[in-house]
Amino acid sequence: MKKIAIVFVLSSFILTGANAYPIPNQSPILNLLQSNKNEIEAQDLPKAVKETILSKEKTKSLPIYKAYEITDASGKTIYEISFGLEKVEFEKKYNEKGDELED
């Protein structure tokens, strides 16, 4: 009976000891692989992107809620724009030339 109690106590220590040393967070590695996303003002969008927004019926009638400039690992820049007045109604992505990108 004592042997079973000792095995139980040792097992408990082993299991709780495993939680004392958590696996290190791997976010620095993931951050290297993810893109760089910066919020920008609507007036800082490239001229080609602004012209595309104003030429489309759906986007020209709504204000820009938020705009982001995203640079991926390969150096390409994408502009992610959220449209809406008090909340985001929809989002669209554009390249530097003003071409709309599909998700």
Secondary structure by P-SEA (a helix, b strand, c coil): caaaaaaaaaaaaaaaaaaacccccaaaaaaaabbbbbbbccccccaaaaaaaaaccccccccccbbbbbbcccbbbbbbbbbccccccbbbbbccccccccc
